[in-house]
Amino acid sequence: MYSAADLKKGLKIEIEGVPYTVTEFEFCKPGKGTALYRCRLKNLVTGTTMERTFRPVDKMDVPNLEERVMFYSYHDGNNYIFSDSETFEEVQITADYLGNKTYFLSDNMECNVLFFNGKPIDITLPTFIVRVIAETEPGARGDTASSNVQKPAKLDNGYELTVPLFINQGDTVKVDTRTGLYAERVSKG
Amino acid sequence: MPNASAKAENPSASFEHLASVAGLLPVRARIASLLRAAFEAAHFIEVETPVGILAPAAEEFIEAPRAEGFFLRTSPELQMKRLLAVGMERIYQLGPCFRMGENGRRHRPEFTMLEFYQVDADYLELLDFTHSFLLSVCRGLHGDSSFIFNGQKISLEKLEVIPVREAFRRFAGKDADRCAEEDGLFEMVLVDSVEPALPKDRPCVLIDYPVRFGAFARPKASDPSLVERWEIYMGGIELANTYGELIDPAIQRERFRRFAETRRRMKLTEYPEATAFLEAIDRGLPECAGSALGFDRLVMLLSGHPDIADVSFPLDS
């Protein structure tokens, strides 16, 4: 069991059978009153967030979470299959749990698979992936690499994002999988 | 707050943080000197009372650190009241206080308190005085009676005063007295529903609290289920707490007993009896009102910094 005093950013807790991670945390103490812990919690299964304020007397369960390094194998419709490189055990996660992350998977990519009570619920991707720009309008002449203006583009896997004006079709770019945003150009096409 | 542990591990970040705090020290000193001028003009005497004390005020939710047979004070309240009992009439103190475990964007385990008492004044007169010295500090610092905090202009010209019961009804649809009966519920509603709804463009005062929320406040004559207490908020930050001070020794002893019992029940440190203070209140404390203002928070507000760590010398961790 955790008590409210254990709460901090990044702590994973379980409330009524649902695992959450604390994404924001603020200590409050209204004048002469009891301490309060205001948190924003992210549901580790659905990804939705909510606000919750805890009192010092509140207790939270420790979620039974396990993270394993696995490799992405293939997908079969809505099911994404990951395998353990040593035991060859396969687990499957449906697209609902993965959201936009499905765009960033590639064959044999090493991922951390998060299990809650033995059931896979999420994956952590490598922070950056490298992909080719499949479509984007040519940038206007004279734009430099320091430009902050962005234009729409599509990766070779169909994922849409915005990129600086100097990026052209065929360029290879790095994308930050945590934010889904363009990070930098790797090479010109 | 900025990641304090990261700072400790990274000496260069800590060096830069100190440099940025140092950049604000002239403003901090200017605010202190404007406050002192305002208190002197109102004939208050600046006093110093011990930081290491034998018996902290036995409050339910405030923890004093231990220091070799002493405690570090959580507030100078009991010592300053002893000064009132021996005849001082208008006193103030600007100095360090300690509250274990309080750490956040508005809390530090060591902070600076401005505490003041006035004999023969009631809590409403102290509200007028507080309003006037806040105005004069703001004018002295900014040349204007308003300032910007978190992108919001706050004008000190007018205060909004809202009774606690009305605020709970209006902003939370809740009964303040009923909330006060359940451990932590009053505070939860206050923090989640009432405080966020308070007007942002002027200081706001919550006044007349359920009796449970006034350790040293006297019951209101017209309604003894309430105590004479107000809290002033600016920019969503709780800045100062004020009581019409309890001077009845029997009620004070009863409250100390109750708090000590709560502390025992909650397995918190038991404090020795505040005998010197009890002797003072037995001999007779004059009618008075007293207030405690978070000096670091005032600096945060007037200098436009939303985190207490931005305006205070970094604490060793």
Boltz contact constraints between the chains, C-beta under 6 A:
constraints:
  - contact:
      token1: [A, 26]
      token2: [B, 104]
      max_distance: 6.0
  - contact:
      token1: [A, 27]
      token2: [B, 103]
      max_distance: 6.0
  - contact:
      token1: [A, 27]
      token2: [B, 104]
      max_distance: 6.0
  - contact:
      token1: [A, 27]
      token2: [B, 107]
      max_distance: 6.0
  - contact:
      token1: [A, 28]
      token2: [B, 191]
      max_distance: 6.0
  - contact:
      token1: [A, 29]
      token2: [B, 102]
      max_distance: 6.0
  - contact:
      token1: [A, 30]
      token2: [B, 187]
      max_distance: 6.0
  - contact:
      token1: [A, 30]
      token2: [B, 190]
      max_distance: 6.0
  - contact:
      token1: [A, 30]
      token2: [B, 191]
      max_distance: 6.0
  - contact:
      token1: [A, 31]
      token2: [B, 231]
      max_distance: 6.0
  - contact:
      token1: [A, 31]
      token2: [B, 238]
      max_distance: 6.0
  - contact:
      token1: [A, 31]
      token2: [B, 241]
      max_distance: 6.0
  - contact:
      token1: [A, 33]
      token2: [B, 187]
      max_distance: 6.0
  - contact:
      token1: [A, 34]
      token2: [B, 61]
      max_distance: 6.0
  - contact:
      token1: [A, 34]
      token2: [B, 184]
      max_distance: 6.0
  - contact:
      token1: [A, 34]
      token2: [B, 187]
      max_distance: 6.0
  - contact:
      token1: [A, 36]
      token2: [B, 187]
      max_distance: 6.0
  - contact:
      token1: [A, 36]
      token2: [B, 191]
      max_distance: 6.0
  - contact:
      token1: [A, 53]
      token2: [B, 188]
      max_distance: 6.0
  - contact:
      token1: [A, 53]
      token2: [B, 192]
      max_distance: 6.0
  - contact:
      token1: [A, 55]
      token2: [B, 184]
      max_distance: 6.0
